[in-house]
């Protein structure tokens, strides 16, 4: 989303309509921002954040809602190493079911289950190490063609 004038207001925007009081909303915003390493940036414009910080802000906005399932599409794409590792730790700490679409094989290796999709079809499904190994083998064979 990233549409509000400040980082805190952006997270609070996602909580509108939840029935939380102002105090509860403020607490949820503080907790969500702390969980992704954005404490101290509450009053900053979200448009001045780095690309990685914007991704972390988006995650804070989603996790503040406490959904049962979170879907993340290429969540490490714009992240530097520090924020990438912060994101992985945050993902590990989530209580929600997490579905991640990624080409980041290290992130995929953290999963409980990994699917490999090629041309819109599931071509492999199983333990991360096995699926990733098969994916690497297929990509190496394609490179030789």
Backbone as CSV, one residue per row, in Angstrom:
resi,resn,N_x,N_y,N_z,CA_x,CA_y,CA_z,C_x,C_y,C_z
1,UNK,0.833,-1.181,0.000,0.000,0.000,0.000,0.877,1.244,0.000
2,UNK,1.544,1.583,1.065,2.423,2.746,1.181,1.769,3.983,0.563
3,UNK,0.741,4.463,1.255,-0.007,5.614,0.746,-0.151,6.745,1.755
4,UNK,0.173,6.507,3.001,-0.042,7.511,4.034,1.213,8.374,4.209
5,UNK,1.073,9.531,4.854,2.204,10.454,4.962,3.320,10.004,5.899
6,UNK,3.025,9.120,6.866,4.079,8.645,7.759,4.045,7.119,7.830
7,UNK,5.162,6.567,8.263,5.298,5.112,8.409,4.237,4.570,9.379
8,UNK,4.078,5.232,10.528,3.107,4.758,11.517,1.689,4.828,10.967
9,UNK,1.360,5.902,10.271,0.016,6.031,9.710,-0.237,4.969,8.639
10,UNK,0.820,4.574,7.947,0.658,3.565,6.917,0.262,2.218,7.528
11,UNK,0.915,1.848,8.621,0.554,0.599,9.296,-0.837,0.735,9.913
12,UNK,-1.118,1.872,10.521,-2.426,2.094,11.139,-3.548,2.023,10.097
13,UNK,-3.257,2.464,8.881,-4.254,2.421,7.811,-4.740,0.996,7.574
14,UNK,-3.823,0.039,7.651,-4.211,-1.356,7.415,-5.112,-1.879,8.536
15,UNK,-5.105,-1.214,9.683,-5.907,-1.659,10.826,-7.283,-1.002,10.891
16,UNK,-7.545,-0.082,9.967,-8.868,0.556,9.954,-9.931,-0.514,9.731
17,UNK,-11.025,-0.352,10.410,-12.119,-1.294,10.247,-11.990,-2.553,11.080
18,UNK,-10.947,-2.629,11.902,-10.769,-3.826,12.725,-11.475,-3.725,14.070
19,UNK,-11.926,-2.514,14.401,-12.602,-2.330,15.680,-11.667,-2.055,16.836
20,UNK,-10.382,-1.929,16.563,-9.429,-1.619,17.630,-9.585,-0.162,18.064
21,UNK,-9.366,0.077,19.340,-9.377,1.450,19.842,-8.116,2.160,19.358
22,UNK,-8.060,3.462,19.530,-6.849,4.214,19.140,-5.631,3.714,19.894
23,UNK,-5.819,3.439,21.167,-4.711,2.945,21.989,-4.246,1.569,21.510
24,UNK,-5.189,0.696,21.224,-4.848,-0.648,20.725,-4.172,-0.556,19.355
25,UNK,-4.665,0.336,18.523,-4.057,0.525,17.203,-2.628,1.020,17.359
26,UNK,-2.426,1.994,18.233,-1.077,2.531,18.458,-0.137,1.435,18.948
27,UNK,-0.621,0.592,19.859,0.203,-0.517,20.363,0.530,-1.505,19.247
28,UNK,-0.457,-1.825,18.418,-0.246,-2.765,17.312,0.754,-2.201,16.301
29,UNK,0.663,-0.904,16.033,1.595,-0.252,15.105,3.008,-0.316,15.666
30,UNK,3.163,0.028,16.926,4.483,0.000,17.562,5.081,-1.397,17.507
31,UNK,4.279,-2.399,17.835,4.748,-3.791,17.831,5.117,-4.251,16.416
32,UNK,4.274,-3.926,15.449,4.531,-4.350,14.066,5.803,-3.712,13.519
33,UNK,6.002,-2.435,13.790,7.214,-1.763,13.298,8.462,-2.299,13.994
34,UNK,8.364,-2.553,15.279,9.513,-3.119,16.004,9.878,-4.490,15.458
35,UNK,8.870,-5.279,15.075,9.120,-6.642,14.616,9.899,-6.695,13.300
36,UNK,9.876,-5.598,12.550,10.590,-5.578,11.271,11.756,-4.584,11.273
37,UNK,12.115,-4.081,12.447,13.282,-3.204,12.555,13.046,-1.772,12.123
38,UNK,11.804,-1.310,12.161,11.519,0.068,11.747,11.163,0.985,12.916
39,UNK,11.458,0.555,14.134,11.246,1.440,15.282,12.097,2.689,15.090
40,UNK,11.540,3.822,15.496,12.250,5.092,15.351,11.965,5.785,14.028
41,UNK,11.257,5.110,13.132,10.931,5.703,11.830,9.444,6.007,11.709
42,UNK,8.739,5.963,12.823,7.293,6.128,12.824,6.835,7.415,12.126
43,UNK,7.555,8.516,12.344,7.140,9.812,11.806,7.769,10.137,10.459
44,UNK,8.567,9.237,9.943,9.231,9.456,8.653,8.271,9.170,7.498
45,UNK,8.474,9.837,6.384,7.687,9.548,5.192,8.067,8.171,4.669
46,UNK,7.095,7.327,4.379,7.434,6.002,3.840,8.103,6.088,2.475
47,UNK,7.902,7.190,1.784,8.496,7.362,0.460,9.992,7.637,0.533
48,UNK,10.499,7.950,1.734,11.924,8.187,1.916,12.660,6.931,2.392
49,UNK,11.928,5.860,2.615,12.552,4.595,3.025,13.275,3.970,1.843
50,UNK,14.264,3.152,2.140,14.932,2.386,1.082,13.954,1.337,0.553
51,UNK,14.277,0.733,-0.561,13.428,-0.315,-1.121,13.210,-1.442,-0.138
52,UNK,14.264,-1.841,0.546,14.147,-2.910,1.534,13.284,-2.510,2.711
53,UNK,13.443,-1.274,3.169,12.624,-0.798,4.277,11.152,-0.723,3.869
54,UNK,10.883,-0.389,2.613,9.499,-0.364,2.142,8.898,-1.765,2.182
55,UNK,9.699,-2.770,1.835,9.202,-4.144,1.916,8.926,-4.528,3.364
56,UNK,9.798,-4.087,4.265,9.589,-4.381,5.677,8.346,-3.657,6.193
57,UNK,8.099,-2.437,5.701,6.888,-1.706,6.076,5.650,-2.454,5.592
58,UNK,5.704,-2.962,4.384,4.565,-3.735,3.860,4.319,-4.971,4.730
59,UNK,5.379,-5.641,5.148,5.230,-6.809,6.020,4.629,-6.392,7.360
60,UNK,5.072,-5.269,7.900,4.512,-4.789,9.172,3.020,-4.518,9.028
61,UNK,2.630,-3.927,7.906,1.211,-3.626,7.674,0.374,-4.891,7.595
62,UNK,0.930,-5.923,7.016,0.197,-7.196,6.900,0.164,-7.921,8.242
63,UNK,1.303,-8.036,8.896,1.337,-8.804,10.149,0.558,-8.118,11.261
64,UNK,0.393,-6.801,11.197,-0.398,-6.093,12.207,-1.838,-6.588,12.205
65,UNK,-2.305,-7.060,11.063,-3.673,-7.579,10.943,-3.829,-8.982,11.510
66,UNK,-2.711,-9.649,11.769,-2.708,-11.014,12.294,-3.546,-11.977,11.462
67,UNK,-3.285,-12.029,10.146,-4.044,-12.955,9.298,-3.626,-14.406,9.562
68,UNK,-4.461,-15.343,9.168,-4.141,-16.764,9.334,-3.086,-17.208,8.334
69,UNK,-3.092,-16.604,7.143,-2.159,-16.967,6.078,-1.554,-15.696,5.504
70,UNK,-0.258,-15.740,5.240,0.436,-14.626,4.590,1.060,-15.166,3.313
71,UNK,0.839,-14.470,2.210,1.449,-14.825,0.933,2.468,-13.737,0.611
72,UNK,3.703,-14.140,0.360,4.782,-13.201,0.047,5.350,-13.540,-1.326
73,UNK,5.320,-12.569,-2.227,5.806,-12.763,-3.589,7.169,-12.099,-3.729
74,UNK,8.200,-12.897,-3.899,9.585,-12.436,-4.026,9.945,-11.441,-2.909
75,UNK,9.774,-11.845,-1.653,9.963,-10.906,-0.549,11.402,-10.439,-0.333
76,UNK,12.382,-11.160,-0.838,13.771,-10.747,-0.627,14.349,-9.998,-1.826
77,UNK,13.536,-9.748,-2.826,14.008,-9.169,-4.083,14.778,-7.875,-3.968
78,UNK,14.361,-6.949,-3.121,15.016,-5.648,-3.015,15.835,-5.498,-1.741
79,UNK,16.016,-6.581,-1.024,16.631,-6.474,0.292,18.143,-6.655,0.266
80,UNK,18.824,-5.829,1.072,20.249,-6.041,1.287,20.385,-7.199,2.282
81,UNK,21.607,-7.604,2.545,21.844,-8.776,3.389,21.258,-8.612,4.788
82,UNK,21.406,-7.432,5.383,20.894,-7.207,6.741,19.381,-7.371,6.767
83,UNK,18.686,-6.705,5.842,17.223,-6.794,5.829,16.739,-8.167,5.367
84,UNK,17.506,-8.809,4.502,17.153,-10.161,4.064,17.176,-11.116,5.253
85,UNK,18.226,-11.023,6.052,18.322,-11.880,7.236,17.266,-11.515,8.267
86,UNK,16.954,-10.219,8.408,15.893,-9.785,9.319,14.554,-10.380,8.864
87,UNK,14.311,-10.339,7.573,13.065,-10.889,7.035,12.981,-12.393,7.294
88,UNK,14.070,-13.104,7.066,14.061,-14.555,7.307,13.778,-14.856,8.775
89,UNK,14.387,-14.093,9.676,14.116,-14.301,11.113,12.657,-13.990,11.432
90,UNK,12.134,-12.937,10.826,10.734,-12.559,11.060,9.803,-13.644,10.532
91,UNK,10.110,-14.158,9.343,9.307,-15.253,8.793,9.351,-16.461,9.725
92,UNK,10.521,-16.787,10.251,10.655,-17.934,11.159,9.815,-17.756,12.424
93,UNK,9.630,-16.506,12.842,8.898,-16.232,14.076,7.389,-16.151,13.874
94,UNK,6.937,-16.112,12.636,5.502,-15.987,12.376,4.749,-17.214,12.857
95,UNK,3.568,-16.975,13.390,2.709,-18.089,13.782,1.751,-18.451,12.647
96,UNK,1.627,-17.564,11.673,0.737,-17.799,10.548,1.338,-18.795,9.567
97,UNK,0.458,-19.356,8.744,0.944,-20.152,7.619,1.520,-19.164,6.616
98,UNK,2.676,-19.472,6.089,3.363,-18.576,5.164,3.552,-19.283,3.828
99,UNK,3.090,-18.637,2.774,3.288,-19.129,1.419,4.211,-18.132,0.737
100,UNK,5.357,-18.608,0.261,6.350,-17.725,-0.347,6.579,-18.148,-1.791
101,UNK,6.481,-17.180,-2.680,6.823,-17.385,-4.088,8.195,-16.737,-4.265
102,UNK,9.197,-17.533,-4.652,10.545,-16.972,-4.687,11.472,-17.745,-5.622
103,UNK,12.481,-17.044,-6.085,13.610,-17.664,-6.779,14.817,-17.728,-5.841
104,UNK,14.665,-17.229,-4.623,15.720,-17.207,-3.623,15.821,-18.605,-3.012
105,UNK,16.802,-19.367,-3.463,16.895,-20.762,-3.040,17.225,-20.912,-1.563
106,UNK,17.964,-19.957,-0.990,18.235,-20.022,0.452,16.949,-19.832,1.245
107,UNK,16.117,-18.913,0.812,14.833,-18.702,1.481,13.951,-19.935,1.301
108,UNK,13.928,-20.489,0.106,13.132,-21.690,-0.151,13.601,-22.859,0.718
109,UNK,14.881,-22.901,1.013,15.428,-23.987,1.833,14.911,-23.935,3.267
110,UNK,14.419,-22.771,3.703,13.880,-22.627,5.056,12.475,-23.207,5.192
111,UNK,11.850,-23.546,4.082,10.450,-23.969,4.087,10.268,-25.365,4.668
112,UNK,9.056,-25.649,5.077,8.695,-27.005,5.496,8.411,-27.871,4.270
113,UNK,7.892,-27.242,3.242,7.527,-27.928,1.999,7.813,-26.971,0.852
114,UNK,8.325,-27.513,-0.237,8.663,-26.683,-1.394,8.030,-27.271,-2.642
115,UNK,7.449,-26.378,-3.439,6.901,-26.746,-4.741,7.749,-26.080,-5.806
116,UNK,8.002,-26.773,-6.887,8.679,-26.182,-8.043,7.641,-26.097,-9.152
117,UNK,7.453,-24.887,-9.658,6.460,-24.650,-10.700,7.184,-24.211,-11.966
118,UNK,6.844,-24.864,-13.062,7.445,-24.527,-14.346,6.330,-24.466,-15.382
119,UNK,6.271,-23.374,-16.098,5.260,-23.181,-17.138,3.843,-23.404,-16.595
120,UNK,3.620,-22.913,-15.360,2.299,-22.988,-14.764,1.913,-24.332,-14.180
121,UNK,2.839,-25.289,-14.158,2.541,-26.625,-13.626,3.470,-26.955,-12.470
122,UNK,2.944,-27.658,-11.493,3.783,-28.152,-10.409,4.559,-29.339,-10.951
123,UNK,5.884,-29.220,-10.955,6.703,-30.315,-11.472,7.461,-31.048,-10.371
124,UNK,7.436,-30.490,-9.166,8.087,-31.159,-8.041,7.446,-30.648,-6.761
125,UNK,7.338,-31.512,-5.769,6.691,-31.177,-4.507,7.308,-32.060,-3.442
126,UNK,7.885,-31.432,-2.416,8.463,-32.247,-1.362,9.362,-31.466,-0.433
127,UNK,10.319,-32.179,0.124,11.272,-31.575,1.050,12.127,-30.546,0.301
128,UNK,12.414,-29.415,0.923,13.156,-28.353,0.236,14.460,-28.819,-0.409
129,UNK,15.269,-29.568,0.303,16.573,-29.975,-0.250,16.410,-30.769,-1.540
130,UNK,15.446,-31.669,-1.566,15.228,-32.495,-2.754,14.685,-31.678,-3.923
131,UNK,13.700,-30.832,-3.644,13.096,-30.024,-4.704,14.109,-29.019,-5.261
132,UNK,14.856,-28.404,-4.392,15.855,-27.418,-4.837,16.949,-28.103,-5.649
133,UNK,17.389,-29.263,-5.227,18.396,-30.011,-5.981,17.896,-30.343,-7.381
134,UNK,16.658,-30.802,-7.464,16.073,-31.102,-8.769,15.954,-29.864,-9.635
135,UNK,15.589,-28.737,-9.025,15.483,-27.470,-9.753,16.844,-27.058,-10.316
136,UNK,17.870,-27.147,-9.491,19.224,-26.774,-9.941,19.655,-27.673,-11.093
137,UNK,19.404,-28.973,-10.970,19.757,-29.903,-12.050,19.051,-29.527,-13.353
138,UNK,17.747,-29.226,-13.264,16.996,-28.834,-14.473,17.538,-27.552,-15.078
139,UNK,17.872,-26.582,-14.245,18.390,-25.300,-14.747,19.768,-25.484,-15.392
140,UNK,20.595,-26.355,-14.836,21.910,-26.626,-15.418,21.763,-27.321,-16.764
141,UNK,20.810,-28.252,-16.859,20.567,-28.924,-18.143,20.072,-27.931,-19.198
142,UNK,19.177,-27.031,-18.790,18.671,-26.014,-19.722,19.792,-25.102,-20.212
143,UNK,20.714,-24.786,-19.323,21.826,-23.901,-19.705,22.713,-24.553,-20.745
144,UNK,22.752,-25.875,-20.772,23.585,-26.583,-21.736,22.930,-26.671,-23.121
145,UNK,21.633,-26.447,-23.207,20.925,-26.547,-24.481,21.233,-25.408,-25.404
